[in-house]
Amino acid sequence: MSLIAYSRIEIPKHSMALFLDRYLTEYDESLSADSYIDPVGTLIIWSAFGRRVFNNRINSISNDVRNYTLNLFHHFLVRKLVDDDEAKLSASLQQKYQDRGAPPFKQACLIFLENLFVYSVLHHQQMRGVEPSGILGISNARRRWDKENGDPAIAFTHEPAGQILVRQLGLGVSGRYKTPLMEIGFFDASYQYHKLNFQPRWAGAQTFIAGDRHSLLGKLERVAYPFLKQCVAELRHGEKLNFKSGIPKALAKAYVRAFASPSTVGEYARDFWLTQTGLDSGAAGALYTVLANLGEKQVESQHVLEQALDHTFQPEEKAKLEHIAEIEPFLSDCMLLFTLMAAERTHSIDAVAGHWKRFDRRANRLPALGKRVEEFAKLPFLKGSEAARRLMQLQQVANAGGIEQQVRALADYHGKVMQSRGQPAWLAIEHNGIIKVNARTMSRPDPRKWQPGAWYNQYYLPQFRSFVTGLQGVGA
């Protein structure tokens, strides 16, 4: 499930970058997920609890150590360019962007570097250890690569004409991994690098990237920065460089060696990112320990969290996991009840009640679960938010009365959630208790696979596992 919430409104082209920037860096609680994956509107609730565990370092679009490091490296180059008194812009770029500190200029640099990287990988994809999968924009780049017989052009511009990935400013590496780097403290929403509190982070990045001239990143930085500096001094806005003739071979090879795969990056970046993110401490650290010990063994997210709760750590951090363990059975059963309601095109409330019993649930099931989490909406990180309002509304559904009243209340709640998205409800209940599903039906699950207490939502644990796996390095 994605954190991104889409809204069907007309956006002027000149406003698209700001629009996407907002949606990909700041979770808007007034919006919800795609209607076909979140009909009960619980994503906004469980994601709030998950983000709290990981302090906004990990989410559904930011969970790959290679992309994490690639984004930091590119910002390192751009920051160095901004600080370099000897760096000059060509007359064309000067006219377009005014100065090196302008956010659109930084975006142009970031897109240029992202495209350079992805084409470098395609050029060297047969190199041992190279994993193209997981690289943002690789599919679009491959089509262009094939169309241009392995010699595509790379343009210097922040505008769509220079973007490999559609809406690359938001959906590329710098867009998807902007929030984590902001939360850690490398820059702000306008890509300003020089606030006083950012400097310790950049001091660490300097050592990590350029401190060892013989490291993979050190070697790459030594060829990448002079090339970027030369490009901005010579290229016109929108001017294109052909890959074979315009990109130094040593630069393309150094890019691929440094970012061959997540495990390649994890091997040299593990200590740096654990220090910067703090994901090896507190609630996240307990999960990190469990996942690292599990290795490739597949364990459900619920069991990972339960094992993490056995670790000893600060009570306030442990509470973050305890809250998830308490709230998920309630959210899961709300989703189960709706699934049973939407399982057939036309059926009755009585039929739903019968299936509810087959899942070993009774009329008091939701009220009991809701009672256990009735104070959660007042937790400081949730209080006053749309997530808190949704949680309270679901508690009202649970307390509506018997199973018939709960079913009717859940249908009304679902209708309001869908209305807030500007979309029709999936189902409606007639006065005689007949449920009519107007959208696609949902498969009725096997009761053995959705037992009382079972989880439905994931709280970014699979995404965190992806990050941890990368951190284990080559041969882990």
C-alpha positions, 0 to 999 in steps of 0.5 A: 500500500502506498502512502501517496493519496491521489486527488482528481483535480486539475493542476496547472503545469507550472504548479505540478512540481510543488503539487507532487512535492507536497504529496510525496513529502508530507502525508496529508491526513485529509486524503486517503488511499486508492479506493480499491485497496482501502475501502474502510479507510484504515490506512491513515490510521495504521500508517500513523502508528507505523511512521511513529515507530520508524520516525518517518525514515521508512515508508512504502516508497522509501525503503531501499538502502541503494536509493537512500544512498544515491539520493544523499550522494546526489545532494552532496554533489549539488551542495558542493556545487552551490558552495563552490565559488569557482563554479559558474553557470552557462549564460543559458542556465544563468538566464533560466535559473538565476543562481545555483541556489534556486530550487529548480536548478537543484532539481535539474541537477538531481534529475540529470544525475538520476538519468546519468545513473540509470543509463550507466546501469543499463550500459553495464548491466552485464557486469557481475553483481549488478542488479537493475531491479529496484532502480526507479525509472529503469523500465522507461530508460530501457525502452529509450535505450533500445529505441536509441540503440544504446545511445540515448540523450540526457538533457539538463533541465528540471522540466518534463522534457528531461525526465525519464520517469513520468513526473520524475520530480515526485516519483524519482529517487529525489522525490521518493527519498526526500522525506527521510533525508528531511526528517534526518536533517540534511535539508528542508522542503526547499532544498536549503542545505545550510541551516545550522542544525544541518551541518553535523549531518553534512559533516558526517556525509563528507566523511562517508562519501569523500573521506576515503578517496579509495572507497567506492563512493570516494572514487565516484565523487572524484569523477562525478563532481568535476563532470557536473561542474563542467556541465553546468558551465557549458550546457545550455538549458535543455541541451542534450548529451548523448550517452556514448559521446558525452558521458565519460566511461570512467564515470559510468563505470564508477556509478555502477560499481558504487551502486551495483545492488542494495547489498553492495551499498549496504556493505559499505553504508550500514554503519553510516545509515544506522547512525544517521537514522537511529533505526537500530535503537528504540522500537525500530532497533528491536525490530531491526535485531529480530529481522537481522537475526531472521536472515532469509527466514520468512516470518509474518509481520505480526510474529516479528513484532511479537518477538521484538516485544520480548526485547528490553528497551525503554518503556516509551519506545516499547509502547509504540509496538504495544500500541500496534499489537493492541490496535491491529486486531480491531482494525483487522476485524473491521476490515474482515467484517467489511470483506464479508459484507462485500463478498457477494453481489446481493445477499443479506445482513443475516448471511454476513452474520452467519459468516462472521460466526464461522470466523469465530466472531460474535456480536461482542467482538468489535465492541471488546476490541474497540474498548481496548483502544478507545483512548488511542485517539487521544495519544499526542501523535494522533490527537486532532488528526484525521486518523484520530477521527477515523478511529473514533468513527470505527469505535462508534461502529463497534458500539452501534449495537448487535451485529445488524447495527454494526453492519449498517453502521460500517456501511454508513461509515464506508459511504462517508469515507468514499464520499470524502474521496469523491467516489461512490460507495461500494455497497448499500443496505436496503431497509429489508437488510439486503446488501447490494454491492455496486463495485467489484466483490471481495473474495471471502477468505478462508476462516483458518487464514483470518483467525481472531487476533490475526493481522491485516495491515503491515505497519511498514514491517515488510518495507523495513525488512527490505531496508534491513536486508540491504544493510546486511551487505554482500554475502549476508 
